[in-house]
Amino acid sequence: MDELTKTKVNNLIALRQLITQVLTVLTGGLVGVFLMPNTAFKIFLLIFGIYFTAKLIATLANTITELNSYLYSNKRKGGKI
C-alpha cells in the first residue's frame, strides 16, 4: 500500500471515530430533549435533532463503505495493510 493510500485510510478511520462520537453526543441530547416539558421549542429541537442524526448516520455509512473499499480492494490484490 503506497503512502497516499495509507494516509487516506488513516484519515477515514479518524473521520469514522469522530462521526461516531458526535452521533453519540447528539443521541444523548435527543434523549435529554424528551425530558423537557411539551412546548413548540421541544418539537423544533426533536425535528432538528432527528434530521441531523439521520444525516450523520448516512455520512457514517458512506465513510465505512469508502474505508472498506480501500481495505478490501488492497487485500484482493494481494497487498498487505
C-alpha positions as CSV (number, residue, x, y, z in Angstrom):
1,M,0.0,0.0,0.0
2,D,1.5,3.3,-1.0
3,E,1.9,6.3,1.4
4,L,-1.1,8.2,-0.1
5,T,-3.4,5.3,0.4
6,K,-2.2,4.8,4.0
7,T,-2.8,8.4,4.7
8,K,-6.3,8.2,3.2
9,V,-7.2,5.1,5.2
10,N,-5.9,6.7,8.5
11,N,-8.0,9.9,7.7
12,L,-11.1,7.8,7.1
13,I,-10.6,5.9,10.3
14,A,-10.3,9.2,12.2
15,L,-13.4,10.5,10.5
16,R,-15.3,7.4,11.3
17,Q,-14.4,7.7,15.0
18,L,-15.3,11.5,15.1
19,I,-18.7,10.9,13.4
20,T,-19.4,8.1,15.9
21,Q,-18.6,10.3,18.9
22,V,-20.7,13.2,17.5
23,L,-23.6,10.8,16.9
24,T,-23.4,9.5,20.5
25,V,-23.5,13.1,21.9
26,L,-26.4,14.0,19.6
27,T,-28.3,10.9,20.5
28,G,-27.8,11.7,24.2
29,G,-29.0,15.2,23.6
30,L,-32.2,13.9,21.9
31,V,-32.9,11.7,24.9
32,G,-32.5,14.8,27.1
33,V,-34.9,16.7,25.0
34,F,-37.6,14.1,25.7
35,L,-37.4,15.1,29.3
36,M,-38.3,18.8,28.6
37,P,-41.9,19.9,29.0
38,N,-44.1,19.8,25.9
39,T,-43.5,23.1,24.0
40,A,-43.1,24.1,20.4
41,F,-39.4,24.5,21.1
42,K,-39.2,20.9,22.1
43,I,-40.8,19.8,18.9
44,F,-38.4,22.0,16.9
45,L,-35.4,20.5,18.7
46,L,-36.7,17.0,18.1
47,I,-37.2,17.6,14.4
48,F,-33.8,19.3,14.1
49,G,-32.0,16.6,16.1
50,I,-33.6,13.7,14.2
51,Y,-32.7,15.3,10.9
52,F,-29.1,15.7,11.9
53,T,-28.9,12.2,13.4
54,A,-30.2,10.8,10.1
55,K,-27.6,12.9,8.2
56,L,-24.8,11.6,10.4
57,I,-25.9,8.0,10.1
58,A,-25.8,8.4,6.3
59,T,-22.4,10.0,6.4
60,L,-21.1,7.3,8.7
61,A,-22.4,4.6,6.3
62,N,-20.7,6.3,3.4
63,T,-17.4,6.6,5.3
64,I,-17.5,3.0,6.3
65,T,-18.2,2.0,2.7
66,E,-15.3,4.0,1.4
67,L,-13.0,2.7,4.1
68,N,-13.9,-0.9,3.3
69,S,-13.4,-0.3,-0.4
70,Y,-9.8,0.8,0.3
71,L,-9.1,-2.0,2.7
72,Y,-10.7,-4.9,0.8
73,S,-9.6,-3.8,-2.7
74,N,-6.0,-4.0,-1.4
75,K,-6.5,-7.4,0.1
76,R,-7.8,-8.7,-3.3
77,K,-4.7,-7.5,-5.0
78,G,-2.6,-9.5,-2.5
79,G,-1.2,-6.4,-0.7
80,K,-0.6,-6.1,3.0
81,I,-2.3,-3.5,5.1
